[in-house]
Amino acid sequence: MYAVVRRYEGVTDPAEAGRLVNEEFVPLLRQVQGFVAYYWVDAGDGVMVSTGVFQERSGAEESTERAKDFVRDRLAALLPNPPQVTAGEVVAHS
């Protein structure tokens, strides 16, 4: 499995960002080949973190492209700063 974590800082409206991600972005991710799970976390103080898990690296990479497009098209006003992206192979899980 492969995971990708994106950290967004300076989020202007976490509740609205969460609503849009849940209603519009999660359905897009479910279409990605090898999709396993996705989590969108409000870490407080204008920080939100997403974690996506996929069977293969290609799915994680595709999710990053979809996220970039979705943020540009639907969330630019709410997520004004580019995310910090970390990705890698899952080496332990439960």
N, CA, C and O of each residue as an XYZ file, in Angstrom:
376
protein
N       0.849     -1.182      0.000
C       0.000      0.000      0.000
C       0.887      1.235      0.000
O       2.065      1.192      0.353
N       0.275      2.327     -0.408
C       0.984      3.591     -0.548
C       0.097      4.689      0.027
O      -1.115      4.671     -0.185
N       0.672      5.636      0.745
C      -0.107      6.712      1.358
C       0.438      8.070      0.942
O       1.624      8.231      0.655
N      -0.459      9.028      0.919
C      -0.070     10.414      0.652
C      -0.757     11.303      1.688
O      -1.960     11.192      1.926
N       0.035     12.185      2.298
C      -0.450     13.106      3.324
C      -0.227     14.519      2.809
O       0.862     14.864      2.353
N      -1.277     15.331      2.890
C      -1.178     16.725      2.484
C      -1.584     17.603      3.668
O      -2.652     17.414      4.250
N      -0.732     18.555      4.017
C      -0.990     19.483      5.132
C      -1.233     20.876      4.559
O      -0.385     21.435      3.864
N      -2.408     21.424      4.867
C      -2.797     22.750      4.406
C      -2.792     23.709      5.594
O      -3.388     23.415      6.631
N      -2.127     24.847      5.449
C      -2.095     25.863      6.497
C      -2.786     27.123      5.998
O      -2.835     27.383      4.796
N      -3.321     27.904      6.934
C      -3.997     29.146      6.576
C      -5.399     28.938      6.046
O      -5.914     29.780      5.310
N      -6.025     27.829      6.408
C      -7.385     27.534      5.942
C      -8.333     28.586      6.524
O      -8.366     28.795      7.736
N      -9.091     29.238      5.666
C      -9.932     30.354      6.099
C     -11.285     29.924      6.666
O     -11.849     30.637      7.496
N     -11.816     28.784      6.242
C     -13.109     28.303      6.742
C     -13.074     26.778      6.767
O     -13.508     26.128      5.816
N     -12.555     26.209      7.855
C     -12.411     24.749      7.922
C     -13.725     23.981      7.751
O     -13.740     22.919      7.128
N     -14.815     24.501      8.290
C     -16.093     23.795      8.177
C     -16.539     23.705      6.716
O     -16.985     22.649      6.267
N     -16.421     24.798      5.982
C     -16.821     24.793      4.575
C     -15.863     23.937      3.748
O     -16.297     23.217      2.848
N     -14.586     24.008      4.042
C     -13.617     23.161      3.336
C     -13.961     21.689      3.562
O     -13.935     20.893      2.623
N     -14.277     21.333      4.790
C     -14.643     19.951      5.095
C     -15.893     19.508      4.364
O     -15.972     18.383      3.872
N     -16.866     20.397      4.297
C     -18.109     20.065      3.597
C     -17.839     19.807      2.120
O     -18.307     18.811      1.569
N     -17.092     20.694      1.480
C     -16.808     20.531      0.053
C     -15.969     19.288     -0.222
O     -16.213     18.572     -1.193
N     -14.997     19.038      0.621
C     -14.176     17.832      0.449
C     -15.041     16.590      0.576
O     -14.944     15.676     -0.242
N     -15.885     16.552      1.594
C     -16.725     15.374      1.817
C     -17.730     15.162      0.683
O     -17.914     14.038      0.216
N     -18.373     16.231      0.245
C     -19.434     16.105     -0.752
C     -18.924     15.982     -2.184
O     -19.557     15.326     -3.011
N     -17.784     16.609     -2.486
C     -17.350     16.676     -3.882
C     -16.026     15.966     -4.166
O     -15.880     15.326     -5.208
N     -15.056     16.073     -3.243
C     -13.744     15.495     -3.533
C     -13.673     14.000     -3.218
O     -13.100     13.232     -3.991
N     -14.246     13.589     -2.099
C     -14.196     12.167     -1.739
C     -14.789     11.289     -2.839
O     -14.202     10.255     -3.155
N     -15.929     11.655     -3.439
C     -16.439     10.836     -4.552
C     -15.451     10.731     -5.723
O     -15.385      9.698     -6.389
N     -14.685     11.800     -5.970
C     -13.671     11.738     -7.034
C     -12.560     10.749     -6.684
O     -12.080     10.012     -7.544
N     -12.163     10.742     -5.425
C     -11.095      9.825     -5.005
C     -11.531      8.367     -5.058
O     -10.733      7.486     -5.376
N     -12.786      8.117     -4.748
C     -13.279      6.732     -4.780
C     -13.173      6.123     -6.170
O     -13.189      4.900     -6.313
N     -13.065      6.959     -7.194
C     -12.937      6.485     -8.574
C     -11.505      6.109     -8.937
O     -11.272      5.477     -9.967
N     -10.542      6.494     -8.098
C      -9.133      6.221     -8.389
C      -8.862      4.727     -8.201
O      -9.247      4.135     -7.192
N      -8.201      4.136     -9.178
C      -7.847      2.713     -9.116
C      -7.042      2.436     -7.849
O      -6.061      3.128     -7.574
N      -7.446      1.438     -7.084
C      -6.717      1.039     -5.890
C      -7.016      1.861     -4.649
O      -6.298      1.755     -3.655
N      -8.065      2.681     -4.686
C      -8.442      3.486     -3.523
C      -8.740      2.578     -2.328
O      -9.446      1.579     -2.462
N      -8.196      2.932     -1.155
C      -8.447      2.179      0.074
C      -9.201      3.041      1.079
O     -10.247      2.633      1.583
N      -8.675      4.242      1.379
C      -9.292      5.094      2.400
C      -8.827      6.535      2.225
O      -7.797      6.808      1.608
N      -9.622      7.452      2.789
C      -9.270      8.862      2.767
C      -9.790      9.504      4.045
O     -10.898      9.210      4.492
N      -8.975     10.388      4.632
C      -9.342     11.096      5.854
C      -9.002     12.571      5.691
O      -7.946     12.915      5.162
N      -9.902     13.444      6.149
C      -9.696     14.891      6.121
C      -9.829     15.355      7.568
O     -10.891     15.202      8.172
N      -8.774     15.913      8.120
C      -8.702     16.214      9.549
C      -8.569     17.713      9.778
O      -7.734     18.372      9.157
N      -9.396     18.250     10.673
C      -9.259     19.633     11.114
C      -8.329     19.611     12.321
O      -8.732     19.192     13.406
N      -7.087     20.059     12.139
C      -6.093     20.041     13.209
C      -6.131     21.314     14.052
O      -5.344     21.461     14.987
N      -7.036     22.231     13.729
C      -7.164     23.469     14.483
C      -6.201     24.539     13.998
O      -5.252     24.256     13.267
N      -6.458     25.762     14.414
C      -5.611     26.909     14.074
C      -5.389     27.066     12.572
O      -4.299     27.447     12.145
N      -6.406     26.778     11.770
C      -6.305     26.952     10.324
C      -5.479     25.901      9.612
O      -5.029     26.114      8.486
N      -5.279     24.767     10.266
C      -4.511     23.670      9.667
C      -5.445     22.497      9.409
O      -6.200     22.082     10.289
N      -5.385     21.966      8.186
C      -6.138     20.768      7.846
C      -5.185     19.796      7.179
O      -4.278     20.194      6.449
N      -5.402     18.512      7.441
C      -4.508     17.474      6.943
C      -5.338     16.392      6.281
O      -6.339     15.939      6.836
N      -4.920     15.978      5.089
C      -5.598     14.865      4.426
C      -4.637     13.682      4.350
O      -3.426     13.850      4.203
N      -5.203     12.491      4.452
C      -4.436     11.263      4.296
C      -5.206     10.341      3.362
O      -6.364     10.007      3.613
N      -4.554      9.940      2.290
C      -5.147      9.002      1.349
C      -4.312      7.737      1.300
O      -3.083      7.793      1.326
N      -4.985      6.597      1.230
C      -4.302      5.307      1.174
C      -4.767      4.584     -0.086
O      -5.961      4.528     -0.382
N      -3.808      4.037     -0.817
C      -4.077      3.387     -2.096
C      -3.283      2.095     -2.196
O      -2.256      1.944     -1.534
N      -3.742      1.180     -3.003
C      -3.042     -0.087     -3.186
C      -1.679      0.099     -3.848
O      -0.731     -0.623     -3.541
N      -1.587      1.061     -4.750
C      -0.365      1.262     -5.534
C       0.065      2.728     -5.502
O      -0.743      3.615     -5.228
N       1.322      2.967     -5.782
C       1.863      4.322     -5.859
C       1.118      5.151     -6.906
O       0.876      6.339     -6.692
N       0.757      4.552     -8.015
C       0.088      5.296     -9.082
C      -1.232      5.906     -8.604
O      -1.588      7.007     -9.023
N      -1.949      5.214     -7.744
C      -3.196      5.755     -7.199
C      -2.944      6.971     -6.326
O      -3.680      7.956     -6.397
N      -1.908      6.905     -5.503
C      -1.556      8.047     -4.655
C      -1.148      9.235     -5.507
O      -1.519     10.370     -5.210
N      -0.389      8.983     -6.562
C       0.024     10.067     -7.452
C      -1.173     10.682     -8.166
O      -1.254     11.901     -8.316
N      -2.095      9.842     -8.602
C      -3.299     10.365     -9.252
C      -4.127     11.188     -8.266
O      -4.706     12.207     -8.643
N      -4.186     10.754     -7.012
C      -4.943     11.506     -6.014
C      -4.345     12.892     -5.803
O      -5.079     13.856     -5.584
N      -3.032     13.002     -5.865
C      -2.380     14.296     -5.702
C      -2.738     15.219     -6.861
O      -2.971     16.410     -6.656
N      -2.784     14.687     -8.060
C      -3.192     15.493     -9.216
C      -4.648     15.926     -9.092
O      -4.984     17.076     -9.374
N      -5.505     15.012     -8.674
C      -6.923     15.361     -8.503
C      -7.088     16.406     -7.406
O      -7.904     17.320     -7.530
N      -6.310     16.269     -6.330
C      -6.383     17.243     -5.234
C      -5.950     18.622     -5.718
O      -6.593     19.623     -5.403
N      -4.868     18.675     -6.479
C      -4.382     19.953     -6.997
C      -5.456     20.627     -7.850
O      -5.703     21.825     -7.705
N      -6.089     19.871     -8.730
C      -7.144     20.420     -9.583
C      -8.355     20.855     -8.759
O      -8.928     21.916     -9.007
N      -8.742     20.039     -7.784
C      -9.912     20.347     -6.968
C      -9.680     21.605     -6.139
O     -10.558     22.463     -6.051
N      -8.515     21.715     -5.538
C      -8.215     22.910     -4.754
C      -8.234     24.141     -5.661
O      -8.818     25.162     -5.296
N      -7.620     24.063     -6.809
C      -7.603     25.186     -7.746
C      -9.023     25.581     -8.166
O      -9.358     26.765     -8.205
N      -9.850     24.584     -8.479
C     -11.177     24.854     -9.033
C     -12.245     25.152     -7.988
O     -13.169     25.919     -8.258
N     -12.134     24.557     -6.786
C     -13.233     24.646     -5.810
C     -12.853     25.202     -4.444
O     -13.723     25.668     -3.708
N     -11.552     25.163     -4.087
C     -11.173     25.536     -2.726
C     -10.135     26.644     -2.627
O      -9.637     26.917     -1.535
N      -9.799     27.282     -3.725
C      -8.715     28.268     -3.717
C      -8.911     29.356     -2.660
O      -7.949     29.759     -2.006
N     -10.133     29.829     -2.489
C     -10.386     30.891     -1.506
C     -10.266     30.386     -0.073
O      -9.974     31.162      0.836
N     -10.488     29.098      0.133
C     -10.444     28.529      1.485
C      -9.070     27.991      1.850
O      -8.703     27.970      3.025
N      -8.307     27.556      0.851
C      -6.972     26.993      1.069
C      -5.969     27.834      0.281
O      -5.539     27.435     -0.802
N      -5.592     29.006      0.823
C      -4.784     29.951      0.053
C      -3.317     29.551     -0.129
O      -2.633     30.107     -0.989
N      -2.830     28.611      0.654
C      -1.421     28.217      0.589
C      -1.271     26.822      0.006
O      -2.110     25.956      0.253
N      -0.218     26.595     -0.761
C      -0.004     25.242     -1.296
C       0.273     24.265     -0.153
O       0.848     24.647      0.866
N      -0.132     23.013     -0.322
C       0.065     22.042      0.756
C       1.506     21.535      0.821
O       2.259     21.592     -0.151
N       1.847     21.047      1.985
C       3.066     20.265      2.151
C       2.649     18.825      1.874
O       1.760     18.298      2.542
N       3.282     18.189      0.901
C       2.888     16.838      0.491
C       3.984     15.853      0.875
O       5.162     16.057      0.580
N       3.565     14.777      1.542
C       4.469     13.693      1.907
C       3.823     12.404      1.448
O       2.640     12.174      1.697
N       4.594     11.563      0.777
C       4.043     10.292      0.275
C       5.074      9.194      0.455
O       6.280      9.443      0.475
N       4.573      7.975      0.585
C       5.493      6.856      0.678
C       4.777      5.532      0.854
O       3.556      5.470      1.001
N       5.562      4.493      0.835
C       5.032      3.145      1.012
C       4.620      2.924      2.458
O       5.334      3.314      3.382
N       3.481      2.306      2.649
C       3.010      1.959      3.993
C       3.809      0.736      4.439
O       3.773     -0.303      3.780
N       4.521      0.853      5.541
C       5.356     -0.250      6.015
C       4.794     -0.929      7.266
O       5.284     -1.982      7.672
N       3.763     -0.326      7.881
C       3.088     -0.943      9.011
C       1.666     -0.390      9.067
O       1.440      0.784      8.775
N       0.715     -1.233      9.441
C      -0.662     -0.787      9.581
C      -1.422     -1.790     10.430
O      -0.947     -2.891     10.708
N      -2.626     -1.372     10.837
C      -3.458     -2.302     11.627
C      -4.848     -2.400     11.038
O      -5.690     -3.131     11.560
